[in-house]
Amino acid sequence: MIFEENIQKYETELFKLKQKSRITAYIRLALFIASALFIYLFSALNWVVLVGILTVFVVLFLVFVQLSYRLSLKINHLNYLILVNKTEISLHNNDFTDIYTGKEYINQEHKYAYDLDIFGESSIFILLNRSASVLGQNYLAEKLCTPCLNQQEIEKRQEAIAELSGLLDWRQNFQASGMEHLLNHNLAKEKGEHKVKEHNKTILLDWVTTEAQFKNNKILVFFLLFFPILTLSALFLSIVSVFPIQVFFLLGTFQLTFVGFYLKKINKLHENTANSAKILGNYALLLAEIEQQKFESDLLISLQNRLKSNPISAQKAIEQLKSIIKTLDNRMNFLFAIIFNFLFIWDLHVIIRLEKWQASYKEKLPDWLNVIKEFDVLQSFAGFAYQHEEFVFPEIASDEFLYQIKAGGHPVIPQNERVCNDFELRNTGSFAIVTGANMAGKSTFLRTTAVNLILAMCGSKVCATKFQFTPIELFTSIRATDSLSKNESYFYAELKRLQAIIKEIKSGKKLFIIIDEMLRGTNSKDKHYGSKAFIEQVVKYNACGLIATHDVMLGILEQELKGKIINKRFEVDIKDDKLFFDYKIKDGISQNLNATFLMKKMEIIEK
């Protein structure tokens, strides 16, 4: 398997880099000790020679410090690449232990996400999520909850996902580049730490749109240029004995005091900038990956071009910002801050550079972030497509409504356990009534039908050998829950769900409706008449969908609403006092029952 080969390759590289890192650390230590010994042994030398040789030691030491830093970045990246590949192996083996579940996105009120286990344990989200950023992860959750209905957009996404699927190294480097921040965020969320700072769009946009406090003050800008020149001139004139040195110290002290007057504002801006810098530093790596790769699909090229519409690219602009922030961080060194503010009013100069950057790019940054999240979601779907070569990209039908799937299965079920089915539903107002015994496969089939439709509208591959569909909004009623806080019974919660469906279709929306065992909270006669009336109502408004039920009498609707209703069934066989399920869908109405048989087997009732 390619993922195992990658792990082996990266672990070999990691071993070599760690050796280099250790050697570099030893050299740094040796340089430090050598410089100390040199000072001790040769302190009597001419001070100019001594300073010159020590400068060489310092420069060499700083070179190896920088080398160590770069090696540490490469080591971290390799560790994350290894983790990416280990996660792919876990997904391949259907081992979801220690994989982020996305439970924070669970919403019981959503039209279908809660019913279909889109998020949470053993969810579609787990199979798909290969996000490199919190932006991308949030957007992936949003996409799964609001699929696209536009045919051209879906086809463009399919093309982009297919291309990215073949770029395994690029995708994994992209994913590893943003992993540190994302892992920390998800770990905090899983632990329920609700106060965790989310590395998301809101923080950055709040920061970049902060109103400038200094750069537009022309008097202040003149002051910042004039007084450092005056102070440095006083220093020069003092050296050549034209001015007394006290003039230089007086001007420098004035500049230091002037900075102190603004110190509270500067500290606040520095703190806010530092928080955003960590996020932007991470996004700069992602932008670099996007900008440096050559793409062919229209969607990927158009997204990439949005990063290059400035005099400099998005990645270079953020590198500029990182340089400004690094310069600003130097003020945390007390000695540096005193000297440079004494000479240049340093802090205010850097703050004005920062404000100019914000003014130049505040209109562009939101779009850069949108590009990152779009790429992030597309590469997640591409990773899913690569992992499941046996899946296919669906075809979008031009029919008014068509759902046709061949060998359709549920992607969460392991391939060796998955039972696939063919199913077709066409024309508006068409419904399939699915009957069958308990545990025969009705509920799994409903979820399979819905999940593949969601994936298809996201531009993803689907779990099938062929799939044709018409994009359509989905609404389900499978897992209604009671609410003690709202004083609502299960039955009332289900009625509210059905009411919401009727309200949507009466407003003119085209819906694909999936309902599992309607009105289970009432008596069988009431349930039958209520279910029959509901089906007649949704057919009247040209909705489509599936309804699973134990009420076999609803099968008569196939005759009463000819051309609109089809009967489908799942059967169970009893052989040698044992139940046999084949989980295959068939035409017609189910006749076999198994509840009494199971109760006898479990000695709940007497045989």
QUISULDA-V82003 format. One record per backbone hydrogen bond with DSSP energy under -0.5 kcal/mol. NH is the residue of the N-H (numbers start at 1). CO is the residue of the C=O. If there is no record, write none. Layout:
((NH	CO) (NH	CO))
This chain:
((4	1) (5	1) (6	2) (7	3) (8	4) (9	5) (10	6) (11	7) (12	8) (13	9) (14	10) (15	11) (16	12) (17	13) (18	14) (19	15) (20	16) (21	17) (22	18) (23	19) (24	20) (25	21) (26	22) (27	23) (28	24) (29	25) (30	26) (31	27) (32	28) (33	29) (34	30) (35	31) (36	32) (37	33) (38	34) (39	35) (40	36) (41	37) (42	38) (45	42) (50	46) (51	47) (52	48) (53	49) (54	50) (55	51) (56	52) (57	53) (58	54) (59	55) (60	56) (61	57) (62	58) (63	59) (64	60) (65	61) (66	62) (67	63) (68	64) (69	65) (70	66) (71	67) (72	68) (73	69) (74	70) (75	71) (76	72) (77	73) (78	74) (79	75) (80	76) (81	77) (82	78) (83	79) (84	80) (85	81) (86	82) (87	83) (88	84) (89	85) (90	86) (91	87) (92	88) (93	89) (94	91) (95	90) (96	94) (99	96) (105	102) (106	103) (110	107) (114	107) (116	112) (117	114) (118	113) (120	101) (123	120) (124	117) (125	118) (127	123) (128	124) (129	125) (137	133) (138	134) (139	135) (140	136) (141	137) (142	138) (143	139) (144	140) (145	141) (146	142) (148	457) (151	149) (154	150) (155	151) (156	152) (157	153) (158	154) (159	155) (160	156) (161	157) (162	158) (163	159) (164	160) (165	161) (166	162) (166	163) (167	164) (168	166) (171	167) (172	168) (173	169) (174	170) (175	171) (176	172) (177	173) (178	174) (178	175) (179	176) (182	178) (183	179) (184	180) (185	181) (186	182) (187	183) (188	184) (189	185) (190	186) (191	187) (192	189) (193	188) (194	192) (196	193) (198	196) (200	198) (204	200) (205	201) (206	202) (207	203) (208	204) (209	205) (210	207) (217	214) (218	216) (221	217) (222	218) (223	219) (224	220) (225	221) (226	222) (227	223) (229	225) (230	226) (231	227) (232	228) (233	229) (234	230) (235	231) (236	232) (237	233) (238	234) (239	235) (240	236) (241	238) (242	237) (243	237) (247	244) (248	244) (249	245) (250	246) (251	247) (252	248) (253	249) (254	250) (255	251) (256	252) (257	253) (258	254) (259	255) (260	256) (261	257) (262	258) (262	259) (263	260) (266	262) (267	263) (268	264) (269	265) (270	266) (271	267) (272	268) (273	269) (274	270) (275	271) (276	272) (277	273) (278	274) (279	275) (280	276) (281	277) (282	278) (283	279) (284	280) (285	281) (286	282) (287	283) (288	284) (289	285) (290	286) (291	287) (292	288) (293	289) (293	290) (295	293) (301	297) (302	298) (303	299) (304	300) (305	301) (306	302) (307	304) (308	305) (314	307) (317	313) (318	314) (319	315) (320	316) (321	317) (322	318) (323	319) (324	320) (325	321) (326	322) (327	323) (328	324) (329	325) (330	326) (330	327) (331	328) (332	329) (333	330) (334	332) (337	333) (338	334) (339	335) (340	336) (341	337) (342	338) (343	339) (344	340) (345	341) (346	340) (348	345) (349	345) (350	346) (351	347) (352	348) (353	349) (354	350) (355	351) (356	352) (357	353) (358	354) (359	355) (360	356) (361	357) (362	358) (365	361) (366	362) (367	364) (368	364) (369	365) (370	366) (371	367) (372	368) (373	369) (374	370) (375	371) (376	372) (377	373) (378	374) (379	375) (380	376) (381	377) (382	378) (383	379) (384	380) (385	381) (386	382) (387	383) (388	384) (389	387) (391	388) (392	462) (394	460) (395	467) (397	395) (397	469) (403	425) (404	468) (405	423) (406	466) (408	421) (409	463) (411	409) (413	410) (417	414) (418	414) (420	418) (421	408) (423	405) (425	403) (427	401) (429	542) (430	427) (431	564) (432	545) (433	431) (433	566) (434	432) (434	547) (435	433) (435	568) (436	549) (437	570) (440	437) (445	441) (446	442) (447	443) (448	444) (449	445) (450	446) (451	447) (452	448) (453	449) (454	450) (455	451) (456	452) (457	453) (458	454) (458	455) (459	456) (460	455) (462	392) (464	462) (465	406) (466	406) (468	404) (469	395) (470	402) (473	510) (475	512) (476	111) (477	514) (483	488) (487	484) (488	483) (493	489) (494	490) (495	491) (496	492) (497	493) (498	494) (499	495) (500	496) (501	497) (502	498) (503	499) (504	500) (505	501) (506	502) (507	503) (508	505) (509	504) (511	509) (512	473) (513	511) (513	544) (514	475) (515	546) (516	477) (517	515) (517	548) (520	517) (522	519) (527	523) (528	524) (529	525) (530	526) (531	527) (532	528) (533	529) (534	530) (535	531) (536	532) (537	533) (538	534) (539	535) (540	536) (541	537) (542	539) (543	538) (544	511) (545	430) (546	513) (547	432) (548	515) (549	434) (552	550) (554	551) (555	552) (556	553) (557	554) (558	555) (559	556) (560	556) (561	557) (562	559) (564	561) (565	561) (566	431) (568	433) (569	586) (570	435) (573	580) (575	573) (575	578) (578	575) (580	573) (582	571) (586	569) (588	567) (598	594) (599	595) (600	596) (601	597) (602	598) (603	600) (604	599) (605	599))
